[in-house]
Amino acid sequence: MLNRKNIIFYILSFLAIVAILAFLFRSKNQRIDWRETYNPDTRSPYGSEVIFELLKGYFPGHPLEVLKDSINGQLPTDSEQANYIFIGEGLYLDSVGLAALLKFVEAGNLAFISSKTIPFDLMENLYYGDCEETYWEDYYLFQDTMARLNFEHPSLRREKGFPYKYLLRHQVAPYNWSYIDPYLFCEEEGMASIGTLNDSLPIFARVAYGDGYFYLHTIPLVFTNIQLLDEEGLEYANRTFSHLQAGPIYWDDYSRVSEWMGRRRNERQYYSASRQLSTESPLQYILGQPPLAWGWYLLLSLGLLYLLFRAKRKQRIIPVLEPNTNTSLEFLSTIGRLYFMQNNHKQLALQQMKLWQSYLRERYFLQTRDMDSAFVEKLAHKSEISKEVINKILLLYRNISSSTFVSENTLIDFHRLLDNFYKNSK
């Protein structure tokens, strides 16, 4: 008979096995998140972990504090040469938070806000219609597959600019690049443009407020993880944040909302402030018009009839399960595309080798850690590819790994060898 200790041991062993299987299943089915989250706690392509880590050491001796709650009461009310930073699709500030931010900047501190839309009630305090016949609405949108960003100041400006592309999974896709209406800038004192899109559309502006400054940047995409993989992206970020002043940094991780929500709120604020539309709700208007009211009641009646007839017992629909995909291969393909756009032949060849090794492990169940003569013998037997071809692949791979420069012709030769293997292997 089993004693109590054995029973406990079997129960704990069973729970441990279940936990391990659940972890392995979850890891195998993870997907790359391509949403623009701007979350500093994620390594997804459009998170902000890289820029967050860079800002931690930007001003040695000064802390970086993350605001996880309303900024009211967390920002200093006096000047301590501090910086407020927000990066996200949209910024939401209630009246108390807005007052705290304005007081923070007025005291002599800086606020850097990079978002695709800007709160209307904030701009009511910053933009006073300095140019004739102008008024603030929101950021405008320009759709294209590529954008070239640059600075106005000669010391920051780059001759060819800083090119950016938007990657959606594995392909370059059109993107809505936000910008500020050029007519909102004039030669009088007020909002000043310090950065442009395609040398014509303002995307980076400075606004004085009290003893401090607001810096408004309309394309937060350039500060995401995937855009900081190359040197040009890092250089643009460094030149942008060179406008900060040495002091503490307050990173706002609380006020982030979606672009849609930010623009929708701006529309309500704009119409309420400038046009004084009726406060009557849409349903009140529909019920106030007899034809629309009859249509509304008819729609409700048809909905109730549909629910009554559908209330009969039905067989539960069997869900279609999508086959598991190898997300590591998907990630390697994405990185390979990035290296291809940078003309980094060596790294692209190394990525192709990783894909080939993964192919061998999955198709022939071979370990690829030690690619020695025994490995070549097994691979030639299973794939029916000659040893000479396999040795050519391994020899060229070793030459590429040990070289500091890989030419385009070498990359093409390596690709042809691998392609020939894929086509002729059994």
Buried (B, 14 or more C-beta within 10 A) or exposed (E): EEEEEEEEEEEEEEEEEEEEEEEEEEEEEEEEBBEBBBBBEBEBBBBBBBBBEBBEEBBEEBEBEBBEEBBBEBBBEEBEBBBBBBBBBBBBBBEEBBEBBBBBBBBBBBBBBBBBBBBBBBBBBBBEEBBEEBEBBBBBBBEBEEBBBBBBEEEBBBEEBBEBBBBEEEEEEEBBBBBBBEEBBEEEEBBBBBBBBBEEBBBBBBBBBBEBBBBBBBBBBBBBBBBBBBEBBBEBBEBBBEBBEEBBBBBBBBBBBBBEEBBBBBEEBBEEEEEEEEEEEEEEEEEEEEEEEEEBEEEEEEEEEEEEEEEEEEEEEEEEEEEEEEBBBBEBEBBBBBBBBBEBBBBBBBBBBBBBBBBBEEEBEBEBEEBEEEBBEBBBEBBEBEEEBBEBBBEBBEEBEEEEEBEEEBBEBBEEBBEBBEEEBE
